[in-house]
Amino acid sequence: AAVVEHTFVVKQVYMRHLCNDTLVTVVNGQFPGPPVEATEGDTVVVHVVNESPFEITIHWHGVKQRLTCWADGAGMITQCPIQPNTTFTYRFNVDGQVGTLWWHAHVSILRATLHGIIVIRPKSSSYPFQKPHVDVPIIIAEWWQRDLMKVDKNFSMGGSFSDNPAAATINGKLSDLYNCSGVREDNFVLNVEHGKTYMLRLVNAALFSEYYFKVTDHKFTVVGSDANYVRPYATDVVAVAPGETIDVLMVADAPPCRYYMVALANQPPAPDPQIPVFMSRGIVQYRGIPLDADKCRNEPLMPEMPDQHDTLTTFYFHGNLSGLPGHPLLPKIQGRVDEHLFISLGKGSICKGNKPSCRRGGNPESIEVAYMNNVSFRLPEKMSLLEARHYGKMNGAGAAVVVQDLPSRPPRAFNYTDPALIPVVPGGELERLEATRKATTVRRFAHNATVEVVFQSTSTMQSDSNPMHLHGHDFFVLAQGHGNYDPAKDVSSYNVVDPQMKNTVQVPRLGWAAIRFVADNPGAWFMHCHFEFHIAMGMATVIEVANGPMLGDTLPPPPSDLPKCENKN
Ligand code: C2O
């Protein structure tokens, strides 16, 4: 195995789009940032040099970080941020994972422009499908012209609908859909050769939206997701949720011509019509287009996209994916489940400055938060949670971090209005039973416990679907459904034969999803919604996994250059 080494210089630069020079924070002057390419089993070493005025961490999204929780890069969970004009080196292995992952900043919402792809190739360069001729990263993201620090602040205070990106992007290009004073932005162009197979590695790095992706007159075979193989699935449309990656094969088998590739934001029926449509497009351009092919020299054809508000296409796309059978962890999740966790995802309101009298939404004294089981997550401030755990400074005398258990819930019915009746009446059943509060919640698991989590996003999240992401572990996705989860009947729909393995599951709008994983990686792992405004509003918790009985199952002490929390001002 080799060592893959990079230096990431984080810096503010001006980039010009839509007639504006906008100051953005990026790695090595690039948007999206540089790719990290490795072979299964390699060691990755990244020196992060922070020349920006902001606190930074870099998270390696989907990398399991087995026994290297210190390198996970979750700000205030596994480390204090890298302060301006300081450096930190991340070291970890990419073992037992093949496919597409990505990296992004994990402190505030700087990940809008601080992200890039991670490609992990198989050792023998053998795939369980026909080897593609060409590899193509397709990173879907957004171009922001607003001050991201202000947007971040707005969201931690309940959000503002005017905090929208200026455009959707594919590989950093805004596309000819966007122009300013008649000057069109550039498209991302993929040059293809007839008959060749292209592996498109889709990453949704957007802060806000799930995206639908299509190429006119071309079909895809989905072969991977979140760096796990998927049973080959033929489709002409891909749905990719924030945080998720989808690998597809595309054979260039159409008549040589020019075709659009389109990424369209899937925006569930929204309570606010001010939210604009986000779409970006690139061009698939065949080599050797015949000179008489007139229509190729004019506008390429647009694919027929799903409706912008269509939530069923993503429901069935995700529901139709399965894994390859024979995964070594399958027997564990087919057997006894040690821990059941039912998590209701929703929004509620809390009082500014702790006044007890303003519990109801709509009160100017209250702010809107997002929660898991009525608790909105508060990030530790003095010390990272993992350090507090390591140095015995969690709770008790002289505690640096005070944590509470994530409250348990039995599955239950929620009252929600007809999906067509948007906007929403605030107040699901849970919220009425118990006031929403803010706390740093943790759920502890014994080493090697088999855990089932059911996410229910029915209560007050009328308009949103929730891509739930777990750090440090992949999980099996057993089932999803609309409406209320009912253990009496829904357990029988679980796929425990060939479920897909993921690190991010799209919990359907007004529905639920059930996952299982083996808590085999000691540390403190963030679990949160990957919609940036949901995480900023507190839809998160921490999964703490105990050390195992063997030395090889114990989290080693922190690296000596881990940023010091005392430096935090
Ligand atoms: Cu992609 Cu906690 O992150």
Boltz pocket constraint, residues with backbone or C-beta under 6 A from the ligand:
constraints:
  - pocket:
      binder: B
      contacts: [[A, 59], [A, 61], [A, 74], [A, 104], [A, 106], [A, 243], [A, 469], [A, 471], [A, 526], [A, 528], [A, 530]]
      max_distance: 6.0
